Amino acid sequence: MLNMELVSLVTLMLLYAGFLEPLGFVVATGLFLFTGFLVLGERRPLRLILITITLTGGFYFLMAALEIHLPQGDWSGLWEGTLEGVA
């Protein structure tokens, strides 16, 4: 019999790999960790949010300190120029 947690986590990892470039590291990793903790049974919202933010931010700043560039996401440039010509 299949272990549904295992199948869910493997599926989640494949989705994470697919969405890492388009969403960027911070968003994709945050969604991956949050959903992964839900799959593993964590149900306390405050703990879910704090652990997700801490791990994502900590790893991001570690990679920045080591000068390892992480994907920023395709949407990161969408805000540039959106207010041009409005005023």
Stockholm file with secondary structure:
# STOCKHOLM 1.0

chainA/1-87         MLNMELVSLVTLMLLYAGFLEPLGFVVATGLFLFTGFLVLGERRPLRLILITITLTGGFYFLMAALEIHLPQGDWSGLWEGTLEGVA
#=GR chainA/1-87 SS CCCHHHHHHHHHHHHHHHHHHHHCHHHHHHHHHHHHHHHTTCCCHHHHHHHHHHHHHHHHHHHHHTTCCCCCCGGGGTTTTTTTTCC
#=GC SS_cons        CCCHHHHHHHHHHHHHHHHHHHHCHHHHHHHHHHHHHHHTTCCCHHHHHHHHHHHHHHHHHHHHHTTCCCCCCGGGGTTTTTTTTCC
//
